[in-house]
Each structure stands twice: as C-alpha cells, then as structure tokens.
C-alpha cells in the first residue's frame, strides 16, 4: 500500500490584515508566510507574543540590510539565493544566538529574471553554507516559470534535494500545489486558495 504524507501548508498572509488571519490562527493553523520584512514586523510582533507556537516563514526576496530584522521574528527563510546573503545570515544568527531553518532557492528553469542558485552551482553553494557558515539548510525552494504547470520542474527539484540528502522541498503555490505535492513537496506556499484574491 502506498503511504501518503501531509505537507506543511504555509498560509501566505502577505498584504492581508490580522482580521483575516486571526480566524485561521484560532482554528489551529500554525505556518504563515510573509514576503516583506517591515510589514511582517508591524503585523506579527504582538501576535507572536500571544501565540508562541506559530511559525513565520520569510518567503520573499530578502535584502542583506533586512536580515537583522528577520532573525528575531521569523523561524524559516525560503529565499536564500546568494553568498553575500548567506554570510549576513550567519553573522546575524551568531549575534542573536538563534538559528533559523533555511531553504536554498534554486533557479530551476535558469530564468534570467528569477533569483536563485543555478543548478550547476548548487552543490558547492550548499557546502559553503553548511560547512563554512554553519547554516541550518533544511531543503530547497523554487518558483517555476509563471503560467506553466509542469511537474518536470518539481521532479527535478526532488532529484536535486535527494542528491544533497535534504528532506524538505518548498514548492507549489495556489495554481500548482497539487503537482508539487505529487512530486514530494513538504511545504506548500498557498495564498489566494486560502484567503481569496488580493485586491
């Protein structure tokens, strides 16, 4: 009999007010995703003091000058995409004595306009992050080409993850989460399917 697993669903709450987020928290949901550091700090600082079990995920592009604001409030970073950022995270974690769980963002389709580590540089980047910088890399993340729902990118991510002996994959959003789940995603980043379309 085939075994099924339940992925962690990250409710992508960016731009939504707490009035729309609180019902989900009260219902027992744990994982929430934000992509802007300032917005996350303003929205979540007080609520996290009341709901200490919640897990906050940084899913957007992260600038190095915002890392010191990310460490205290977030539990996960999904968008590690360059060495300078990795070094900054390592330094700030030492200062604050807190280690986040981190995903390396992979430019899975080699798109010029996308952030992420190129596939042929991934293994070396992973070794630097873990061996030299002491980062807690728990998996890989990708954003496939927009408007293309094709499991080949997710399947390739699964292969890359296995090659590095990583157990987690952050992939799949509201439009393609089923394909991502079938390819082994352990974290799904879902916004509009939960909160509705953004205005």
MIDOSE-1310 file (N, C-alpha, C; in nm, 2 decimals, decimal comma, always signed):
residues 199
xxxx	+0,08/-0,12/+0,00/+0,00/+0,00/+0,00/+0,09/+0,13/+0,00; +0,06/+0,22/-0,08/+0,13/+0,34/-0,09/+0,11/+0,43/+0,03; +0,21/+0,48/+0,09/+0,20/+0,57/+0,20/+0,19/+0,72/+0,16; +0,09/+0,79/+0,22/+0,07/+0,93/+0,19/+0,12/+1,01/+0,30
xxxx	+0,18/+1,13/+0,27/+0,22/+1,22/+0,38/+0,14/+1,35/+0,36; +0,13/+1,42/+0,47/+0,07/+1,55/+0,47/+0,17/+1,66/+0,47; +0,18/+1,75/+0,37/+0,28/+1,86/+0,37/+0,24/+1,97/+0,46; +0,33/+2,05/+0,50/+0,30/+2,17/+0,58/+0,25/+2,28/+0,49
xxxx	+0,13/+2,33/+0,52/+0,07/+2,43/+0,44/+0,11/+2,57/+0,50; +0,18/+2,65/+0,42/+0,21/+2,79/+0,46/+0,10/+2,88/+0,41; +0,02/+2,93/+0,50/-0,08/+3,03/+0,46/-0,01/+3,16/+0,43; +0,00/+3,20/+0,30/+0,07/+3,32/+0,26/-0,02/+3,44/+0,29
xxxx	+0,01/+3,51/+0,40/-0,07/+3,61/+0,46/-0,03/+3,75/+0,42; +0,07/+3,76/+0,33/+0,12/+3,90/+0,29/+0,00/+3,98/+0,24; +0,00/+4,10/+0,27/-0,10/+4,21/+0,24/-0,23/+4,19/+0,31; -0,26/+4,07/+0,37/-0,38/+4,06/+0,44/-0,38/+4,10/+0,58
xxxx	-0,48/+4,17/+0,63/-0,48/+4,22/+0,77/-0,50/+4,11/+0,87; -0,47/+4,14/+1,00/-0,49/+4,04/+1,10/-0,63/+4,00/+1,12; -0,73/+4,08/+1,08/-0,87/+4,05/+1,10/-0,90/+3,92/+1,01; -0,83/+3,90/+0,90/-0,85/+3,79/+0,81/-0,76/+3,67/+0,85
xxxx	-0,66/+3,70/+0,93/-0,56/+3,59/+0,96/-0,60/+3,53/+1,10; -0,65/+3,60/+1,19/-0,69/+3,55/+1,32/-0,78/+3,43/+1,32; -0,89/+3,43/+1,23/-0,97/+3,31/+1,23/-0,90/+3,19/+1,20; -0,80/+3,20/+1,12/-0,72/+3,08/+1,08/-0,63/+3,04/+1,20
xxxx	-0,57/+3,13/+1,27/-0,49/+3,10/+1,39/-0,58/+3,04/+1,49; -0,70/+3,09/+1,51/-0,79/+3,04/+1,62/-0,84/+2,90/+1,58; -0,84/+2,87/+1,45/-0,88/+2,74/+1,40/-0,76/+2,63/+1,42; -0,64/+2,68/+1,45/-0,53/+2,59/+1,48/-0,42/+2,59/+1,38
xxxx	-0,43/+2,68/+1,28/-0,32/+2,68/+1,18/-0,19/+2,74/+1,23; -0,08/+2,68/+1,19/+0,05/+2,72/+1,25/+0,14/+2,80/+1,16; +0,15/+2,76/+1,03/+0,25/+2,82/+0,94/+0,19/+2,93/+0,86; +0,26/+3,04/+0,87/+0,22/+3,16/+0,79/+0,34/+3,22/+0,72
xxxx	+0,32/+3,28/+0,60/+0,43/+3,33/+0,51/+0,41/+3,48/+0,48; +0,52/+3,55/+0,49/+0,52/+3,69/+0,46/+0,64/+3,71/+0,36; +0,63/+3,82/+0,28/+0,74/+3,84/+0,19/+0,80/+3,98/+0,20; +0,75/+4,06/+0,30/+0,81/+4,19/+0,32/+0,84/+4,20/+0,47
xxxx	+0,96/+4,23/+0,50/+1,01/+4,23/+0,64/+0,94/+4,34/+0,73; +0,93/+4,46/+0,68/+0,86/+4,57/+0,75/+0,72/+4,53/+0,78; +0,65/+4,49/+0,68/+0,51/+4,45/+0,70/+0,49/+4,34/+0,81; +0,58/+4,24/+0,80/+0,57/+4,13/+0,89/+0,60/+4,17/+1,03
xxxx	+0,70/+4,26/+1,05/+0,72/+4,31/+1,19/+0,61/+4,39/+1,25; +0,55/+4,47/+1,16/+0,43/+4,55/+1,21/+0,31/+4,47/+1,24; +0,29/+4,36/+1,16/+0,17/+4,28/+1,17/+0,19/+4,17/+1,28; +0,31/+4,11/+1,29/+0,32/+3,99/+1,37/+0,38/+4,00/+1,51
xxxx	+0,45/+4,11/+1,53/+0,53/+4,12/+1,66/+0,44/+4,09/+1,78; +0,33/+4,16/+1,79/+0,24/+4,15/+1,91/+0,18/+4,01/+1,91; +0,13/+3,97/+1,80/+0,05/+3,84/+1,79/+0,14/+3,72/+1,83; +0,27/+3,73/+1,79/+0,36/+3,62/+1,82/+0,39/+3,61/+1,97
xxxx	+0,37/+3,72/+2,04/+0,39/+3,71/+2,19/+0,27/+3,64/+2,25; +0,16/+3,64/+2,19/+0,04/+3,58/+2,24/+0,03/+3,44/+2,19; +0,08/+3,41/+2,07/+0,07/+3,28/+2,01/+0,21/+3,23/+1,98; +0,28/+3,18/+2,08/+0,42/+3,15/+2,07/+0,45/+3,02/+1,98
xxxx	+0,34/+2,95/+1,96/+0,36/+2,82/+1,88/+0,36/+2,85/+1,73; +0,32/+2,97/+1,69/+0,32/+2,99/+1,54/+0,45/+3,00/+1,48; +0,46/+2,96/+1,35/+0,58/+2,96/+1,28/+0,57/+3,06/+1,16; +0,66/+3,15/+1,15/+0,66/+3,25/+1,05/+0,77/+3,23/+0,94
xxxx	+0,73/+3,23/+0,82/+0,82/+3,20/+0,71/+0,84/+3,32/+0,62; +0,97/+3,35/+0,60/+1,01/+3,46/+0,51/+1,02/+3,40/+0,37; +0,92/+3,43/+0,28/+0,92/+3,36/+0,15/+0,96/+3,46/+0,04; +0,98/+3,58/+0,06/+1,01/+3,68/-0,04/+1,16/+3,70/-0,06
xxxx	+1,19/+3,78/-0,16/+1,33/+3,82/-0,18/+1,38/+3,89/-0,05; +1,49/+3,85/+0,00/+1,55/+3,91/+0,12/+1,68/+3,99/+0,09; +1,67/+4,12/+0,13/+1,79/+4,20/+0,11/+1,88/+4,19/+0,24; +2,01/+4,20/+0,22/+2,10/+4,18/+0,33/+2,08/+4,28/+0,44
xxxx	+2,04/+4,40/+0,41/+2,02/+4,50/+0,51/+1,90/+4,48/+0,59; +1,81/+4,38/+0,56/+1,69/+4,35/+0,63/+1,71/+4,22/+0,72; +1,83/+4,16/+0,71/+1,84/+4,03/+0,78/+1,83/+4,05/+0,93; +1,89/+4,15/+0,98/+1,88/+4,17/+1,13/+1,74/+4,19/+1,18
xxxx	+1,65/+4,23/+1,09/+1,51/+4,24/+1,13/+1,44/+4,10/+1,12; +1,49/+4,02/+1,03/+1,43/+3,89/+1,01/+1,45/+3,79/+1,12; +1,58/+3,78/+1,17/+1,62/+3,68/+1,27/+1,53/+3,67/+1,39; +1,49/+3,79/+1,45/+1,41/+3,78/+1,57/+1,27/+3,73/+1,55
xxxx	+1,21/+3,76/+1,44/+1,06/+3,73/+1,43/+1,03/+3,61/+1,34; +1,12/+3,57/+1,25/+1,09/+3,46/+1,16/+1,15/+3,33/+1,21; +1,10/+3,22/+1,17/+1,15/+3,08/+1,20/+1,21/+3,02/+1,08; +1,17/+3,06/+0,96/+1,22/+3,00/+0,84/+1,25/+3,11/+0,74
xxxx	+1,35/+3,08/+0,65/+1,38/+3,16/+0,54/+1,38/+3,07/+0,42; +1,30/+3,11/+0,32/+1,28/+3,02/+0,20/+1,36/+3,07/+0,08; +1,43/+3,19/+0,09/+1,48/+3,26/-0,03/+1,63/+3,29/-0,02; +1,70/+3,20/+0,03/+1,85/+3,22/+0,03/+1,90/+3,19/-0,11
xxxx	+1,95/+3,30/-0,17/+1,98/+3,29/-0,31/+2,12/+3,35/-0,35; +2,20/+3,38/-0,25/+2,34/+3,43/-0,29/+2,43/+3,42/-0,17; +2,56/+3,42/-0,19/+2,66/+3,40/-0,09/+2,66/+3,52/+0,01; +2,65/+3,64/-0,04/+2,65/+3,76/+0,05/+2,54/+3,75/+0,15
xxxx	+2,42/+3,71/+0,11/+2,31/+3,69/+0,20/+2,34/+3,58/+0,30; +2,40/+3,47/+0,25/+2,43/+3,36/+0,34/+2,52/+3,40/+0,45; +2,63/+3,48/+0,41/+2,72/+3,53/+0,51/+2,66/+3,62/+0,61; +2,57/+3,71/+0,57/+2,50/+3,80/+0,65/+2,41/+3,73/+0,75
xxxx	+2,34/+3,63/+0,70/+2,25/+3,55/+0,79/+2,33/+3,48/+0,90; +2,45/+3,42/+0,86/+2,53/+3,35/+0,95/+2,58/+3,45/+1,06; +2,62/+3,57/+1,02/+2,67/+3,67/+1,12/+2,56/+3,71/+1,21; +2,45/+3,74/+1,16/+2,34/+3,79/+1,25/+2,28/+3,68/+1,34
xxxx	+2,29/+3,56/+1,29/+2,24/+3,45/+1,38/+2,34/+3,43/+1,50; +2,47/+3,45/+1,48/+2,56/+3,44/+1,59/+2,54/+3,55/+1,69; +2,51/+3,67/+1,64/+2,48/+3,79/+1,73/+2,36/+3,77/+1,81; +2,26/+3,71/+1,75/+2,13/+3,69/+1,82/+2,11/+3,55/+1,88
xxxx	+2,21/+3,47/+1,86/+2,21/+3,33/+1,92/+2,08/+3,26/+1,88; +2,04/+3,27/+1,76/+1,92/+3,20/+1,71/+1,95/+3,15/+1,57; +1,91/+3,02/+1,55/+1,93/+2,96/+1,41/+1,80/+2,94/+1,35; +1,78/+2,99/+1,23/+1,66/+2,97/+1,15/+1,67/+2,85/+1,06
xxxx	+1,56/+2,79/+1,02/+1,56/+2,68/+0,93/+1,55/+2,75/+0,79; +1,64/+2,71/+0,70/+1,67/+2,78/+0,58/+1,65/+2,69/+0,45; +1,59/+2,74/+0,35/+1,58/+2,68/+0,22/+1,67/+2,75/+0,12; +1,74/+2,68/+0,04/+1,81/+2,75/-0,07/+1,72/+2,76/-0,19
xxxx	+1,71/+2,88/-0,24/+1,63/+2,90/-0,36/+1,70/+2,86/-0,49; +1,64/+2,77/-0,57/+1,71/+2,73/-0,69/+1,64/+2,79/-0,81; +1,72/+2,84/-0,90/+1,66/+2,89/-1,03/+1,64/+2,77/-1,12; +1,53/+2,70/-1,10/+1,51/+2,57/-1,15/+1,50/+2,57/-1,31
xxxx	+1,45/+2,68/-1,36/+1,44/+2,69/-1,51/+1,54/+2,78/-1,57; +1,64/+2,82/-1,49/+1,75/+2,90/-1,54/+1,70/+3,03/-1,61; +1,61/+3,10/-1,55/+1,54/+3,22/-1,60/+1,62/+3,34/-1,56; +1,65/+3,43/-1,65/+1,73/+3,55/-1,62/+1,67/+3,64/-1,52
xxxx	+1,54/+3,65/-1,52/+1,47/+3,74/-1,44/+1,44/+3,68/-1,30; +1,48/+3,56/-1,27/+1,45/+3,50/-1,15/+1,57/+3,49/-1,06; +1,55/+3,50/-0,93/+1,66/+3,48/-0,83/+1,67/+3,33/-0,81; +1,79/+3,30/-0,75/+1,81/+3,16/-0,72/+1,95/+3,11/-0,76
xxxx	+1,99/+3,01/-0,70/+2,12/+2,95/-0,73/+2,10/+2,86/-0,86; +2,20/+2,87/-0,95/+2,19/+2,79/-1,07/+2,22/+2,64/-1,03; +2,16/+2,55/-1,10/+2,17/+2,41/-1,07/+2,31/+2,36/-1,06; +2,40/+2,40/-1,16/+2,54/+2,35/-1,16/+2,62/+2,41/-1,05
xxxx	+2,57/+2,51/-0,98/+2,65/+2,57/-0,87/+2,59/+2,53/-0,73; +2,48/+2,46/-0,73/+2,41/+2,43/-0,61/+2,49/+2,35/-0,51; +2,55/+2,24/-0,55/+2,62/+2,16/-0,46/+2,73/+2,23/-0,38; +2,81/+2,31/-0,46/+2,92/+2,39/-0,39/+2,86/+2,50/-0,30
xxxx	+2,75/+2,56/-0,34/+2,69/+2,66/-0,26/+2,64/+2,60/-0,13; +2,58/+2,48/-0,14/+2,53/+2,41/-0,02/+2,64/+2,38/+0,08; +2,75/+2,33/+0,02/+2,87/+2,30/+0,11/+2,92/+2,42/+0,18; +2,93/+2,54/+0,11/+2,97/+2,66/+0,18/+2,88/+2,70/+0,29
xxxx	+2,75/+2,69/+0,26/+2,65/+2,73/+0,36/+2,66/+2,65/+0,49; +2,67/+2,52/+0,47/+2,67/+2,43/+0,58/+2,80/+2,41/+0,65; +2,91/+2,39/+0,57/+3,04/+2,36/+0,63/+3,11/+2,49/+0,67; +3,11/+2,59/+0,59/+3,18/+2,71/+0,63/+3,10/+2,81/+0,71
xxxx	+2,97/+2,82/+0,68/+2,89/+2,93/+0,75/+2,80/+2,87/+0,86; +2,79/+2,74/+0,87/+2,71/+2,68/+0,98/+2,56/+2,70/+0,97; +2,51/+2,72/+0,85/+2,37/+2,75/+0,83/+2,29/+2,61/+0,84; +2,17/+2,62/+0,89/+2,08/+2,51/+0,90/+2,00/+2,50/+0,78
xxxx	+2,06/+2,44/+0,67/+1,99/+2,42/+0,55/+1,90/+2,30/+0,56; +1,77/+2,32/+0,55/+1,68/+2,20/+0,56/+1,62/+2,16/+0,43; +1,64/+2,24/+0,32/+1,58/+2,20/+0,20/+1,60/+2,30/+0,09; +1,53/+2,27/-0,02/+1,54/+2,36/-0,14/+1,40/+2,42/-0,17
xxxx	+1,41/+2,54/-0,24/+1,28/+2,61/-0,28/+1,29/+2,65/-0,42; +1,18/+2,65/-0,49/+1,18/+2,70/-0,63/+1,05/+2,77/-0,66; +1,06/+2,86/-0,76/+0,94/+2,92/-0,82/+0,95/+2,89/-0,97; +0,87/+2,79/-1,02/+0,88/+2,75/-1,16/+0,83/+2,87/-1,25
xxxx	+0,86/+2,86/-1,38/+0,81/+2,96/-1,48/+0,66/+2,99/-1,46; +0,63/+3,11/-1,46/+0,49/+3,15/-1,44/+0,40/+3,10/-1,55; +0,28/+3,07/-1,52/+0,18/+3,02/-1,61/+0,21/+2,89/-1,68; +0,31/+2,82/-1,63/+0,35/+2,69/-1,68/+0,33/+2,58/-1,57
xxxx	+0,23/+2,50/-1,58/+0,21/+2,40/-1,48/+0,27/+2,27/-1,53; +0,39/+2,24/-1,49/+0,46/+2,12/-1,55/+0,54/+2,06/-1,44; +0,51/+1,93/-1,41/+0,57/+1,86/-1,30/+0,72/+1,84/-1,32; +0,77/+1,86/-1,44/+0,91/+1,83/-1,46/+1,01/+1,91/-1,37
xxxx	+0,97/+2,04/-1,35/+1,05/+2,12/-1,26/+1,05/+2,07/-1,12; +0,93/+2,03/-1,07/+0,92/+1,98/-0,94/+0,99/+1,84/-0,92; +0,98/+1,76/-1,03/+1,05/+1,63/-1,02/+1,20/+1,65/-1,02; +1,25/+1,75/-1,09/+1,39/+1,79/-1,09/+1,44/+1,84/-0,95
xxxx	+1,35/+1,91/-0,89/+1,38/+1,96/-0,75/+1,39/+1,84/-0,66; +1,31/+1,75/-0,67/+1,31/+1,63/-0,59/+1,45/+1,56/-0,60; +1,49/+1,55/-0,73/+1,62/+1,48/-0,76/+1,74/+1,56/-0,69; +1,73/+1,69/-0,71/+1,84/+1,78/-0,66/+1,84/+1,77/-0,51
xxxx	+1,73/+1,76/-0,44/+1,72/+1,75/-0,30/+1,78/+1,62/-0,25; +1,74/+1,51/-0,32/+1,79/+1,38/-0,28/+1,94/+1,37/-0,30; +2,00/+1,44/-0,40/+2,14/+1,44/-0,42/+2,22/+1,50/-0,31; +2,15/+1,59/-0,24/+2,21/+1,66/-0,12/+2,17/+1,60/+0,01
xxxx	+2,09/+1,50/+0,00/+2,04/+1,43/+0,12/+1,95/+1,52/+0,20; +1,88/+1,61/+0,14/+1,79/+1,70/+0,21/+1,64/+1,65/+0,20; +1,57/+1,67/+0,31/+1,44/+1,60/+0,32/+1,32/+1,70/+0,29; +1,35/+1,83/+0,28/+1,24/+1,92/+0,26/+1,24/+1,99/+0,12
xxxx	+1,12/+2,02/+0,07/+1,11/+2,09/-0,06/+1,00/+2,19/-0,04; +1,03/+2,32/-0,06/+0,93/+2,43/-0,05/+0,90/+2,46/-0,20; +0,78/+2,41/-0,24/+0,74/+2,44/-0,38/+0,59/+2,41/-0,39; +0,53/+2,48/-0,48/+0,39/+2,47/-0,50/+0,31/+2,59/-0,44
xxxx	+0,23/+2,66/-0,53/+0,15/+2,77/-0,48/+0,01/+2,74/-0,52; -0,08/+2,84/-0,51/-0,22/+2,82/-0,53/-0,25/+2,76/-0,67; -0,17/+2,79/-0,77/-0,21/+2,74/-0,90/-0,15/+2,60/-0,94; -0,05/+2,56/-0,86/+0,02/+2,43/-0,89/+0,05/+2,34/-0,78
xxxx	-0,02/+2,36/-0,66/+0,02/+2,29/-0,54/+0,00/+2,14/-0,56; -0,10/+2,10/-0,63/-0,13/+1,95/-0,65/-0,01/+1,88/-0,72; +0,04/+1,95/-0,82/+0,16/+1,89/-0,89/+0,28/+1,89/-0,80; +0,30/+1,99/-0,73/+0,41/+2,00/-0,63/+0,40/+1,89/-0,53
xxxx	+0,28/+1,87/-0,48/+0,26/+1,77/-0,37/+0,29/+1,63/-0,43; +0,25/+1,60/-0,55/+0,27/+1,47/-0,61/+0,42/+1,45/-0,63; +0,50/+1,56/-0,65/+0,64/+1,54/-0,67/+0,72/+1,55/-0,54; +0,65/+1,55/-0,42/+0,72/+1,54/-0,30/+0,74/+1,67/-0,22
xxxx	+0,66/+1,78/-0,25/+0,68/+1,90/-0,17/+0,64/+1,87/-0,03; +0,72/+1,93/+0,07/+0,69/+1,91/+0,21/+0,63/+2,04/+0,27; +0,65/+2,15/+0,19/+0,60/+2,28/+0,23/+0,53/+2,34/+0,11; +0,40/+2,37/+0,12/+0,32/+2,44/+0,01/+0,30/+2,58/+0,05
xxxx	+0,32/+2,68/-0,04/+0,30/+2,82/-0,01/+0,17/+2,86/-0,08; +0,06/+2,87/+0,00/-0,07/+2,89/-0,06/-0,13/+3,02/+0,00; -0,17/+3,11/-0,09/-0,23/+3,23/-0,05/-0,37/+3,25/-0,09; -0,40/+3,27/-0,22/-0,53/+3,30/-0,27/-0,63/+3,19/-0,25
xxxx	-0,59/+3,06/-0,25/-0,68/+2,95/-0,22/-0,72/+2,95/-0,08; -0,65/+3,02/+0,01/-0,69/+3,03/+0,15/-0,76/+3,16/+0,18; -0,70/+3,27/+0,14/-0,75/+3,40/+0,18/-0,84/+3,47/+0,07; -0,83/+3,41/-0,05/-0,90/+3,48/-0,16/-0,81/+3,57/-0,24
xxx	-0,85/+3,62/-0,35/-0,77/+3,70/-0,43/-0,73/+3,84/-0,36; -0,61/+3,88/-0,38/-0,57/+4,01/-0,33/-0,63/+4,13/-0,41; -0,67/+4,23/-0,35/-0,73/+4,35/-0,42/-0,63/+4,45/-0,44
